[in-house]
């Protein structure tokens, strides 16, 4: 990961290579004319100042027409991509002109996102921003400071998802979780494969048993209200690689399955940010980590497994394994007394058909909790879409030989079949599910985000936990 360091400055750093401004800034006439010319074609103008200003380069964003958090985040991302494209090493951002105090946090989140590059395996990394200074008054600085730990959490999630499965197995993910716990002051407990079987986390154990890299359940905890028994639970699907099991995926379908631990990575990124922000409430993060592999010990279509809460599950497709590991994670969170639960998972291909990469499908069982999530997403500059949960949708996951089956009716309502399956294990606890599968990955570079993991939903989860 290559990510710039953001600092605050009381003056416009003249040593920086570039100055970033917004429409309304006082510019020399010859520079302003070139900026306006470029704004006719794109929202970000990049101008070599040629001695007309103290900074060698000016990067100017035209006025943001829509003052929502989403648009400010997009603006920041475009600026980050422009700085990266110009191979700028240092820049100062004028946050006092044209940027409302409440928008600076979203702007900085977008800036970090746009500057991000995953170059761990590059022999010659691409030059890019290493130091960003933000010129802002006290109110803006206070509003923007919260963005920095969230940006760290987003970058962590993106790094984990972008890392090939060879270097990001269950043990490596556990190491990342332990490092996160130390950095954020979180407690951690790891339930290994043998202990999972002893405790009755059989669905998780079954999914991971075919791999030479054993599964585990990782639980991190922030105790912000030590006198309260209530806690908000986050659960993440952590399939470090998904072959599909005996219902083997195609070669093309398997190509990006390193990202199938995106839900756990997202939750861990949120844990890092929330630990550093230290809200005065109790939080727990349940990361269900396994590799869905193929061997003589693989789970088989037709097998029946009993989950942690005693529910029996008929396995009709071994490629619908993410909901199995989350079944145990969510059931354990409910058993341990969670007051609310939210899970994140790269769960279904059906999410791409339903929503594409723009909105994240949202499924849940409690109107108040769902409304809170929708509001948190909007305030964070992210987008979700609530799906219906009519009784008929629940019926499609009922099994004739067990309590539930792990797939619905073919390709029919796949997002709901997967989501409602997980929701069963929350019982009566308010629960919600985010199917981040399409939105968690960009297929190509664009004007706002580099190809690869996006870190979607980290800001929303952080706002929910704050």
C-alpha positions in Angstrom: 0.0 0.0 0.0 1.2 3.5 -0.9 -0.7 6.1 1.1 0.2 9.7 1.8 0.6 11.1 5.2 -1.9 13.9 6.0 -0.9 16.7 8.4 -2.4 20.0 9.3 -0.8 23.4 8.7 -1.5 26.9 9.8 -0.1 28.4 6.6 -0.1 27.5 2.9 3.0 25.3 2.7 5.1 27.0 0.1 7.6 24.1 0.0 4.9 21.7 -1.3 5.1 20.9 -5.0 1.4 21.5 -5.7 -1.4 23.7 -4.3 -5.0 22.2 -4.3 -7.8 24.8 -4.4 -11.5 25.0 -5.1 -13.5 27.3 -7.3 -13.6 30.8 -5.7 -9.9 30.8 -4.8 -8.0 34.0 -5.7 -5.7 33.1 -8.7 -3.5 35.1 -11.1 -5.5 36.1 -14.2 -3.4 34.0 -16.6 -3.8 30.9 -14.3 -7.5 31.5 -13.8 -8.1 31.6 -17.5 -6.4 28.2 -18.1 -8.3 26.7 -15.1 -11.6 27.8 -16.6 -10.6 26.4 -20.0 -9.9 23.0 -18.5 -13.1 23.1 -16.4 -15.1 23.0 -19.6 -13.9 19.5 -20.2 -13.4 18.1 -16.7 -14.0 18.9 -13.1 -10.3 19.0 -12.1 -7.8 21.4 -13.8 -4.1 20.8 -13.5 -1.9 23.8 -14.4 1.9 24.3 -14.4 2.2 27.8 -12.8 5.5 28.7 -14.6 6.5 31.1 -11.8 3.2 32.9 -11.6 2.6 31.3 -8.2 4.9 30.0 -5.4 3.8 26.4 -6.0 5.0 24.7 -9.2 1.6 23.1 -9.9 -2.0 24.1 -9.3 -4.7 21.5 -9.0 -8.2 23.2 -9.0 -11.6 21.6 -8.5 -14.6 23.4 -9.9 -17.5 24.2 -7.6 -19.3 21.1 -6.1 -22.9 21.5 -7.3 -24.3 18.9 -4.9 -23.2 19.5 -1.3 -23.7 15.8 -0.2 -21.0 13.8 1.5 -21.0 11.5 -1.5 -20.1 14.3 -3.9 -17.5 15.7 -1.6 -15.9 12.2 -1.3 -16.0 11.9 -5.1 -14.3 15.3 -5.4 -11.6 14.3 -3.0 -11.0 11.1 -5.0 -10.7 12.9 -8.3 -8.2 15.2 -6.7 -6.2 12.2 -5.4 -6.2 10.6 -8.8 -5.0 13.8 -10.4 -2.2 14.2 -7.9 -1.2 10.5 -8.4 -1.4 10.9 -12.2 0.9 13.9 -12.1 3.3 12.0 -9.8 3.2 14.8 -7.3 5.1 14.0 -4.1 3.8 16.8 -1.9 0.8 19.0 -1.9 -1.0 21.5 0.3 -4.8 21.5 0.2 -6.6 24.9 0.8 -9.5 23.7 2.9 -10.6 27.2 3.9 -11.9 28.3 0.5 -15.0 26.6 -0.9 -15.1 23.7 1.5 -17.7 23.7 4.3 -16.5 22.5 7.7 -18.8 19.5 7.7 -17.6 18.5 4.2 -13.9 18.3 4.9 -14.0 14.8 6.4 -15.7 13.4 3.3 -13.2 15.3 1.1 -10.2 13.9 2.9 -11.7 10.4 2.8 -12.0 10.7 -0.9 -8.5 12.2 -1.2 -7.0 9.2 0.5 -9.1 6.9 -1.6 -7.9 8.5 -4.8 -4.2 8.5 -3.8 -4.2 4.8 -2.8 -2.0 2.5 -4.8 -1.4 -1.2 -4.1 2.2 -1.8 -5.3 3.5 -4.4 -2.8 4.6 -6.6 -5.7 5.9 -3.9 -8.0 9.7 -3.9 -8.4 9.5 -0.2 -9.3 6.6 1.5 -7.5 5.0 4.5 -9.2 5.8 7.9 -7.7 2.9 9.6 -6.1 1.8 11.8 -3.1 3.8 11.1 0.1 2.9 14.2 2.0 -0.4 16.2 2.0 -0.8 19.2 4.2 -4.3 20.6 4.9 -4.6 24.4 5.5 -7.8 24.8 7.5 -9.3 26.8 10.4 -10.1 25.3 13.8 -13.7 24.2 13.0 -12.7 22.5 9.7 -9.7 20.9 11.3 -11.8 19.4 14.1 -14.3 18.1 11.5 -11.6 16.6 9.3 -9.6 14.9 12.0 -12.0 12.0 12.2 -11.3 11.2 8.6 -7.8 10.1 9.2 -8.4 6.9 11.2 -11.2 6.0 8.9 -8.8 6.4 5.9 -6.4 4.1 7.7 -9.2 1.5 8.0 -10.2 1.8 4.4 -6.5 1.4 3.3 -6.2 -1.7 5.6 -9.3 -3.3 4.1 -8.0 -2.6 0.5 -4.6 -4.0 1.3 -6.0 -7.2 2.7 -8.4 -7.7 -0.2 -5.8 -6.9 -2.8 -3.2 -9.3 -1.4 -3.1 -12.7 -3.2 -4.4 -15.7 -1.3 -1.0 -17.3 -1.2 0.1 -14.5 1.2 -3.3 -14.0 2.9 -4.4 -17.3 4.4 -6.1 -17.7 7.7 -2.8 -17.4 9.6 -1.8 -14.3 7.8 -5.3 -12.8 8.4 -5.0 -13.6 12.1 -1.6 -11.8 12.1 -3.2 -8.8 10.6 -6.0 -8.9 13.2 -3.5 -9.1 16.0 -1.5 -6.2 14.6 -4.8 -4.2 14.3 -5.7 -5.0 17.9 -2.3 -3.7 19.1 -2.5 -0.5 17.0 -6.1 0.2 18.1 -6.1 -0.9 21.7 -8.6 -3.8 21.1 -8.9 -7.1 22.9 -8.6 -10.2 20.8 -9.4 -13.8 21.1 -8.9 -16.5 18.4 -10.9 -19.6 18.4 -8.9 -22.2 16.4 -10.2 -25.1 14.3 -10.2 -27.6 17.1 -11.9 -25.2 19.5 -14.5 -24.4 16.9 -15.5 -28.0 16.7 -15.6 -28.3 20.5 -17.8 -25.2 20.8 -20.2 -26.3 18.1 -19.1 -23.9 15.4 -19.5 -26.8 13.0 -20.6 -24.9 9.9 -17.4 -22.8 10.0 -15.3 -25.9 10.7 -16.9 -27.8 7.8 -16.2 -25.1 5.2 -12.6 -24.9 6.2 -11.8 -28.6 6.8 -10.6 -29.4 3.2 -7.8 -26.9 3.3 -4.3 -27.4 4.7 -4.7 -24.0 6.2 -7.2 -24.5 9.1 -10.1 -22.1 9.7 -10.6 -19.9 12.8 -13.0 -17.4 14.3 -11.4 -14.1 15.4 -13.1 -11.8 17.8 -11.9 -8.3 18.6 -13.5 -6.1 21.3 -13.6 -2.4 22.1 -14.9 -1.8 25.7 -16.0 1.8 25.5 -18.7 1.5 28.1 -17.3 -1.0 30.7 -20.4 -0.7 33.0 -22.8 -1.7 30.2 -23.6 -5.2 29.0 -24.9 -4.0 25.6 -22.6 -4.2 22.6 -23.0 -3.8 18.9 -21.7 -6.7 16.9 -20.1 -6.6 13.4 -19.5 -9.9 11.6 -17.4 -10.4 8.4 -17.2 -13.2 5.9 -13.5 -14.2 5.6 -13.2 -16.8 2.9 -9.5 -16.2 2.0 -9.9 -18.2 -1.2 -13.0 -19.8 -2.7 -12.6 -22.7 -5.2 -16.3 -23.4 -4.9 -15.4 -26.7 -3.2 -16.7 -29.9 -4.9 -19.1 -27.6 -6.8 -16.0 -26.2 -8.5 -16.0 -22.7 -9.9 -14.9 -22.1 -13.5 -11.4 -20.8 -14.1 -12.8 -17.3 -14.8 -15.0 -17.5 -11.7 -12.1 -18.4 -9.5 -9.8 -15.7 -10.8 -10.7 -13.0 -8.3 -11.6 -15.2 -5.3 -8.8 -13.7 -3.2 -11.4 -11.0 -2.6 -13.9 -13.4 -1.0 -12.6 -12.3 2.4 -13.7 -8.8 1.7 -16.4 -8.8 4.4 -13.9 -9.7 7.1 -11.4 -7.2 5.7 -14.1 -4.5 5.8 -15.0 -5.3 9.4 -11.3 -5.3 10.4 -10.8 -1.9 8.7 -13.7 -0.6 10.7 -12.3 -2.1 13.9 -9.0 -0.3 13.3 -10.7 3.1 12.9 -13.2 2.6 15.8 -10.4 1.5 18.1 -8.5 4.7 17.4 -11.6 6.9 17.6 -12.5 5.2 20.9 -16.3 5.7 21.1 -17.9 5.4 24.5 -19.8 2.2 23.6 -19.1 -1.5 23.5 -18.2 -3.1 20.1 -17.3 -6.6 19.0 -16.0 -7.7 15.7 -16.5 -11.4 14.6 -14.3 -12.5 11.7 -15.1 -15.9 10.3 -11.9 -17.0 8.5 -11.7 -20.1 6.3 -10.5 -21.4 2.9 -13.0 -23.2 0.8 -10.8 -25.8 -0.9 -11.0 -29.3 -2.4 -9.7 -32.5 -1.0 -10.9 -36.0 0.1 -12.3 -34.3 3.2 -14.4 -31.6 1.4 -17.9 -31.0 2.4 -20.3 -32.7 -0.1 -23.6 -31.7 -1.7 -26.3 -33.4 0.4 -24.4 -33.3 3.7 -26.1 -31.9 6.7 -24.4 -29.8 9.4 -25.6 -28.5 12.7 -24.7 -24.9 13.3 -23.8 -23.2 16.6 -27.4 -22.5 17.5 -28.5 -26.0 16.8 -30.1 -25.3 13.4 -29.5 -28.1 10.9 -28.4 -27.1 7.4 -28.6 -29.1 4.2 -25.7 -28.4 1.9 -27.1 -28.2 -1.6 -24.1 -26.3 -3.1 -20.6 -26.2 -1.7 -20.1 -22.8 -3.4 -22.6 -21.2 -1.1 -20.2 -21.4 1.8 -19.9 -17.7 3.0 -23.3 -17.8 4.5 -22.3 -21.0 6.4 -19.3 -19.4 8.2 -21.4 -16.3 8.9 -24.2 -18.4 10.4 -21.9 -19.5 13.2 -20.4 -16.0 13.6 -23.8 -14.3 13.9 -25.2 -17.1 16.1 -22.2 -16.7 18.5 -22.7 -12.9 18.6 -26.4 -13.3 19.4 -25.5 -16.0 22.1 -23.0 -13.7 23.7 -25.6 -10.9 24.1 -25.3 -8.6 21.1 -27.9 -5.8 21.2 -27.6 -5.3 17.4 -25.8 -7.2 14.6 -24.6 -6.1 11.2 -22.7 -8.4 8.8 -20.7 -7.6 5.7 -19.9 -10.2 3.0 -18.9 -10.7 -0.6 -21.9 -13.1 -0.7 -23.6 -13.4 -4.0 -23.2 -12.9 -7.7 -26.9 -12.0 -7.7 -26.0 -8.7 -6.1 -24.3 -7.7 -9.4 -27.4 -8.4 -11.4 -29.6 -6.6 -8.9 -27.6 -3.5 -8.1 -24.4 -3.5 -10.2 -21.4 -1.8 -8.5 -23.2 1.3 -7.4 -25.4 0.5 -4.4 -24.8 -2.2 -1.8 -27.8 -4.5 -1.1 -29.2 -4.2 2.4 -31.3 -6.9 4.1 -32.5 -6.9 7.7 -35.2 -7.7 10.2 -35.7 -4.5 12.1 -37.1 -1.2 10.7 -35.3 1.1 13.2 -31.9 -0.6 12.7 -32.3 -0.5 8.9 -33.2 3.1 8.9 -30.2 3.9 11.1 -27.9 2.1 8.6 -29.4 3.9 5.6 -28.8 7.3 7.4 -25.2 6.3 8.3 -24.5 5.3 4.7 -25.9 8.6 3.3 -23.9 10.7 5.9 -20.8 8.7 5.0 -21.0 9.3 1.3 -22.0 5.7 0.5 -25.1 4.1 -0.9 -27.2 1.1 0.1 -30.6 -0.2 -1.1 -33.0 -2.0 1.2 -34.5 -5.2 -0.1 -37.9 -6.6 0.9 -38.3 -9.5 3.2 -41.7 -10.9 2.6 -42.5 -14.3 4.1 -42.4 -16.0 0.7 -38.7 -15.1 0.5 -38.0 -17.0 3.7 -39.8 -20.0 2.4 -37.3 -20.6 -0.4 -34.5 -21.6 2.1 -36.6 -24.2 4.0 -35.3 -27.7 3.6 -37.3 -30.9 3.3 -34.7 -32.9 5.2 -33.2 -30.3 7.6 -34.2 -26.9 9.1 -32.6 -24.9 6.3 -30.9 -25.4 3.0 -27.9 -23.2 1.9 -29.3 -22.1 -1.4 -32.7 -20.9 -2.6 -34.5 -21.6 -5.9 -31.8 -21.5 -8.5 -31.1 -17.9 -9.6 -34.3 -16.6 -8.1 -33.9 -13.8 -5.5 -30.4 -14.8 -4.7 -29.5 -11.8 -2.7 -32.4 -12.5 -0.4 -31.8 -16.2 -0.2 -28.3 -15.6 1.1 -29.1 -12.7 3.3 -32.2 -14.2 5.0 -30.3 -17.4 5.6 -27.8 -15.5 7.7 -30.5 -13.5 9.4 -32.1 -16.7 10.7 -29.1 -17.1 13.1 -29.6 -13.7 14.6 -32.8 -14.9 16.1 -34.8 -11.9 17.5 -31.7 -9.6 17.7 -32.0 -6.6 15.3 -29.8 -7.7 12.4 -28.8 -6.4 9.0 -26.7 -7.7 6.1 -24.6 -5.9 3.5 -23.8 -7.8 0.3 -20.7 -5.9 -0.8 -19.6 -8.4 -3.4 -19.8 -6.1 -6.6 -19.2 -2.7 -4.9 -16.0 -4.0 -3.1 -14.0 -4.3 -6.3 -13.3 -2.0 -9.3 -12.5 -3.8 -12.6 -10.5 -0.9 -14.0 -9.0 2.4 -13.0 -11.3 5.3 -13.3 -11.3 9.0 -12.3 -11.9 8.2 -8.7 -10.5 4.8 -7.7 -7.7 2.5 -8.7 -8.4 -1.0 -10.0 -8.9 -3.5 -7.2 -10.5 -3.3 -3.7 -12.5 -0.2 -2.9 -12.9 -0.3 0.9 -16.6 0.2 0.5 -18.7 0.3 3.7 -15.8 0.9 6.1 -17.0 4.6 6.6 -20.6 3.4 7.2 -19.6 0.8 9.7 -17.5 3.3 11.5 -20.3 5.8 11.7 -22.6 3.1 13.1 -20.1 2.2 15.8 -19.3 5.8 16.8 
